[in-house]
């Protein structure tokens, strides 16, 4: 049967609904349609799929249009509950419990059905949260990183969308202004509102009902943060994001909104033009790219990874490393051997002490980039590293390329060179034999976990934000 809208369960309920409205019994409708009552009962219970010819006959007997039977909407609220309950009980989640299915009858109170459906929804929600374990998070992040590596960290669809929205704002050259970001929001039907009482776990909140994007006033009067947060909030709407159903979904959405924001702040055509000229001059520098578009060093470095391979014919790597040596973010398509665990995950792994990403912390002058060549088991790499500090501690941002591509970058003349044998533990993870012998059994370190690396998918309609805080916030501000 050609049935593009209604499923069998909904179809059966709609037939029963119209039959009851007409006051017909199964026998009476069956006789009118030329089908046995037992067969009609199977159809109404969603256990048999009727042919289109029979459906046409049933529609005529019921005095309705065929389209009325084929509608995907349940005929009433009770039918919707019965359909949802049946689907939930057929699912593998309920089946794994080994419990019998509940078959509603005419005498089953609607309140009982609502309670059963509510319990199934909660069961599904808790199961979704349970799979967002640290292992699931690492696996999802690794899969996303490998997928982006396969496409050279480039998403042409988002690039095109960003170019379109930036042009529509009236932007022509230079850094994207706060006014132009506000215009982009207005064109989508949103106002940017700055408030003091956002939930602590929220970067922004979008009020869909009233067309407002709430942002923290800490970003006023300017800076990369305000523009980026507003653009990320708009990206959810432009990219038609729905509530994430898994940790992988959550990570993909976060990547896409960050990509959109970066593509607006550093538009493809202008950014590629700037970098291509720098390459021609053999003077590519992340700090120049950063200053030209008024963004952070990290944002400029990440944006370079989006554009370098597709538009500049270069492979490269990016690292964000904590002052304790832990790798927070990483990307490579140039063969640099990033540290991984047994699952292939890089987050939280310790970077070799010999790499520029870590040796930069030992330099007293941290206002400029540190340049270094590093010999690794995979070849020699050049990198430029900039350090910074947050309330959580120090960090470094590194961008590097294979030796033969260093010629395009400022700092290629550096004489700084190191040799790394990682992942061989004798490189920098094992102490000298004499030192190990001296302290064996005399020291007891207490490990510190990077809790953010182990965090599971947050619950709530807004990822990472408690629903009660959001509802209280929206209720307060929507009324004002």
C-alpha positions, 0 to 999 in steps of 0.5 A, a space after each residue: 500500500 502506498 502510505 507515505 504519512 500514517 503508520 499502521 497503528 495510527 491508521 487503525 486508530 483512525 478507522 476505529 475512531 470514525 467507526 465509533 463516531 458513526 455508531 457502527 460495530 465491527 460486523 456492520 462496517 465489515 459487512 459494508 466493506 466486504 471484509 470479515 469483522 475479525 480481519 477488520 479487528 486486526 487492522 484496527 489493532 495495527 496488526 495488519 496493513 490493508 490494501 489501498 482498495 480496501 481503505 478506499 472502500 472503508 472510507 466510503 462506508 464511513 463517509 470520510 475522505 481517504 485522506 482522513 484515514 491516511 492522516 499521520 495525526 492520531 484521531 484524539 488525545 487518548 489514541 495518541 497515548 495508546 499509540 505511544 504506549 504501544 511503540 514504547 512497549 515494542 522497543 528494545 529498551 522495554 523489552 530488555 526488562 522482561 516485563 509483560 506488555 500492557 494492553 489498554 482496554 475501553 475501561 482503562 482510565 486515560 489518566 492511567 495511560 498518561 502515567 504509563 506513557 510518562 514512565 516510558 518517557 522518563 525511562 528513555 530519558 534516563 537511558 539516554 543519559 546513562 549512555 553518555 558515560 566518559 567512555 561514550 564521550 571519548 568515543 563520540 569525540 574521537 569519531 567526530 575528530 576523525 570525521 573532520 580530519 577526513 574532510 580537512 576540518 572544512 565544512 563548505 555548507 557552513 562556509 557558504 551560509 556564513 558568507 551569505 549572512 555576513 554579506 546580508 548584514 552589510 559587512 564589507 571588510 575588516 573585523 565583523 562589528 558588534 552592530 553587524 552581529 546585531 543586524 544579523 540577529 534582527 534579520 532572524 527575528 531576534 534582539 540581543 539582550 544583556 542581563 546579569 542573572 544568566 544561569 552560571 552554566 549558560 553562555 547564552 539563552 535564546 527565548 524562542 517565544 519572544 525573539 530574544 537572545 540573552 547574553 552576559 553583560 561581561 562582554 560589553 562593550 566589546 570583544 570576541 566573546 560577545 560576538 561569538 556567543 551571539 553568532 553561536 546562538 543564531 547558528 542553532 536556528 540557522 542550522 535547524 538544530 533539534 534537541 540532541 539525542 546523544 552525546 555525539 549529537 551534542 558534540 556535532 552541534 557544538 562543533 557546527 555552531 563554533 564553526 559558523 561563528 568562526 566563519 562569520 568572524 573570519 569570513 572565508 573570502 576575506 580570510 583566504 585572501 589575507 592568508 594567501 597574500 601572507 603565504 606569497 610573502 612567506 610571512 604567515 603568522 597566527 598573530 597577524 591573522 588574529 589581529 586582522 579580524 579582532 579575534 582570540 589567538 585560539 580562534 585564529 589558530 583554529 580557523 587556520 586549520 579550516 582553511 589551510 588545506 582546502 585553500 592554501 594546499 597545506 597540512 598542519 596541526 593545532 594543539 591546546 595544552 594545559 600547563 600540566 601537559 594535558 592535551 585539551 584540544 587537538 587536530 592534525 592532518 599532517 601526520 604528527 603523532 598525537 598522544 592517544 589512549 587505547 580507544 584513540 582518544 586524545 583528550 587528557 593525554 600528556 603531550 611530550 615535554 620536548 614539544 614546543 607546546 610545553 617548552 613554551 612554558 619555560 620561557 620568561 618572555 611569553 608576549 610573542 610566539 615561540 618558534 621551534 623545530 621538533 624531530 619526531 618518529 614521524 618526521 620533523 615539524 615546525 611550530 609556533 606557540 603562544 601561551 596564556 593564562 585563565 583562572 584554571 591555569 596556564 595554557 598554550 596554543 600551537 600551530 605547526 606544519 611539516 618541515 618542508 612547509 615551514 618556509 611559508 611561515 614567519 619564524 622559520 629561521 629559528 634555531 630552536 630544535 628538540 628531539 622527541 621519541 614519544 610515545 616511547 616512555 623513555 623520552 620524557 615519561 620515565 625518570 633517570 634510573 638513579 632518580 627513580 632508585 633514590 625516590 622509590 617508595 618515598 613519594 606518594 602523589 595523589 592524582 587529580 582528575 580533569 573533571 571536564 574531560 570526563 563530564 557526560 552529556 548534560 541533561 535539560 533542554 539547553 545542553 549544560 544548563 539546568 532546566 529549572 534555572 532556564 524556566 525561571 530566567 525566561 519567566 522573569 525576562 519574558 514578562 518584562 
